[in-house]
Amino acid sequence: VPRDWSTSAELHLEFDACVPGRRASLEKAVRDAIHAGRLVPGSSLPSTRRLAADLGLSRGTVVEAYAQLTSEGYLVGRPGSSTSVAPGAALAQSISLSEPAPSGVESARFDLRPGLLDIGRTFPRREWLRSVRTVLASAPDSSFDYGDPRGRLELRVALARYLGRARGVAASPETIVVCQGFSHGLELAARALLGRGASIAAMEDPCLPAHRMCVKRAGLAVTGMPVEALGADVAALRASGANVAVVTPAHQYPTGVTLAAERRAQLVEWARQTGAVVIEDDYDGEFRYDRQPVGALQGLAPHEVIYIGTTSKTMAPGLRVGWMVVPPNLVQPVIDAMGPQPGGSGPPSLEQLALADFIERGRLDQHLRRLRAAYRRRRDIVLQELADVAPPLRPYGIAAGLHVTFPFTGTPYEEAAVAAAARRNGLRVAFLGSHTHAGASKPGGLVLGFARPTEPQLPEALRLLARAFAESRS
Ligand SMILES: Cc1ncc(COP(=O)(O)O)c(C=O)c1O
C-alpha cells in the first residue's frame, strides 16, 4: 500500500507550545495560516501523530484541535485518513493560477502580434516527453552537480553538429555557451564586450525595443543603423564610432528584409579592420519558405561574430534555452559576464540534456519540417486574406519567419487609426512605430504575427483585420 505522503507533510505554524491553552493556540495558528493564504484549500495537514511530535504536544491535543477546526468548516477529513484544508475555507487572499489579462485587452479575440506562438498545438509534447524520460532515466550523476558554465557537453556537441549542417555555423563544443534564450545571450555578450573596452553598440533601426534595453542595461550606448531594402546600412558604421553591431541578417526584425551579400561582406570587413564584434541574432533562421535557406553570417567570420540562437520560435519561449557560438578569445569573458553563481547561468541541466537527446535523435529536424509546412500555409493565408484590402498593402519579409510587415509608405493608412479600428474589431496588433529608435515613425506600418491564432482561426482574424483597415479610413 503506498504510504500517504501527507502524514509527513511539512507545516510551519506560528505557534508557541509553552504558553497555556495549547489546543486553542494550535487552532488559532491553523486558522491564521488559512486566513493569510499560507494554507490553501486542498493542502494536506500532517498526521496528528506527526504534528504532535513536531510541536511537542500530546496527540490527544492535536486530535481535538483538528476535530474542532473540522466542525468549524476549516478542515475536512475522516478518522484514519488524511486531513486537509476544506475547499470552501475562508481565505483572506485567494491564489489564482491564471494570469490576469493586461488591462484593456479583455475583449481581444485574436492576437496578431509577432513573437507569439500557438504553443498548445505546436509544442511537440510527446516527443519532448520521450527525450525527458530518456535522459532522466539515464542521466549521469554529474547532471545533478554544478556543471561547466558553458552548459552540458552533450548539448554543446549536439548543437555544434546541428548548427553546422542546418545553419552553416562554424561551431565546436568548446566555443558554444548555452544560455537562456537570445535576450540573455545578448546581455552576456554586451557585458563581456564592455569589459573588453567596447562602448557603443550599433543596432538596427527599427528593432525590438527590449533588445535595445538589454544592451543599454549591460552598459553600452546605442546608436542606430537605418534598415533599407538591402538590410542594415552598414556603411554608416565607420562614422558612428561603434565597436559592436547587433544584426538580424537572415530575416531582419521587424522589417523582414535579408542582409544582402555585399553588406554582409562590408560588415565583416568593418569588424576585421576596427576590431569590432558583430552579434548575430538568428531568431527565426530555421523558417525559410521560398528560397534556399540563408546561412548564418557567423560562417563567414567565426572570429568576428558572436552567433546567438534560441528555441523561442522553434520550440517554445517558455523553455528559455538558447546558445551562443563565441569567438575563442571571448569564451572566458562571456563566462565571466555570468557573474559568480557556480555552474554558470544557463538553463537547468536536465532540460539541456533533453534538448541534446531531441536533436541527436532527429526529432528537432522532424519537428521543424512539420512546422515549416504549417507556417508556410499560414503565411499564404495571410497574403490571400489581405490581398483585396483597398487601397492595397504591400507585404514585406514574406520569404521567412512567423511575421509579415506591411509598411504604410504610399498608402493612406495611419498607425493610430488602424490601431483603434483593430481594437474595436477585437484584435491585438503591433506597429513599426514602436520598434523605431526615435519611438515613432511616419508613415509606419503593421507588423503582423501569424503564429498565435490556430490555423482554422486565422482567416477570421484576418478578415477582421481587413475590416479594421477599411474602417480606419472612415
Ligand atoms: C528579433 C528577435 N530576436 C530574438 C527573439 C527571441 O528572444 P528570446 O530567445 O530571448 O526569447 C525574438 C522573440 O520574439 C525576436 O523577436
The ligand as a MOL file (V3000), in Angstrom:
LIG
                    3D

  0  0  0     0  0            999 V3000
M  V30 BEGIN CTAB
M  V30 COUNTS 16 16 0 0 0
M  V30 BEGIN ATOM
M  V30 1 C 14.1230 39.6950 -33.0960 0
M  V30 2 C 14.0070 38.6320 -32.0540 0
M  V30 3 N 15.1070 38.0480 -31.6090 0
M  V30 4 C 15.0640 37.0730 -30.6610 0
M  V30 5 C 13.8650 36.6680 -30.1230 0
M  V30 6 C 13.8560 35.5850 -29.1020 0
M  V30 7 O 14.2680 36.0320 -27.8630 0
M  V30 8 P 14.3810 35.0050 -26.6500 0
M  V30 9 O 15.2270 33.8490 -27.1220 0
M  V30 10 O 15.0270 35.7790 -25.5650 0
M  V30 11 O 13.0090 34.5380 -26.2970 0
M  V30 12 C 12.6930 37.2720 -30.5450 0
M  V30 13 C 11.4190 36.8520 -29.9520 0
M  V30 14 O 10.3650 37.2930 -30.2470 0
M  V30 15 C 12.7630 38.2760 -31.5340 0
M  V30 16 O 11.6630 38.8740 -31.9800 0
M  V30 END ATOM
M  V30 BEGIN BOND
M  V30 1 1 1 2
M  V30 2 1 2 3
M  V30 3 2 2 15
M  V30 4 2 3 4
M  V30 5 1 4 5
M  V30 6 1 5 6
M  V30 7 2 5 12
M  V30 8 1 6 7
M  V30 9 1 7 8
M  V30 10 2 8 9
M  V30 11 1 8 10
M  V30 12 1 8 11
M  V30 13 1 12 13
M  V30 14 1 12 15
M  V30 15 2 13 14
M  V30 16 1 15 16
M  V30 END BOND
M  V30 END CTAB
M  END
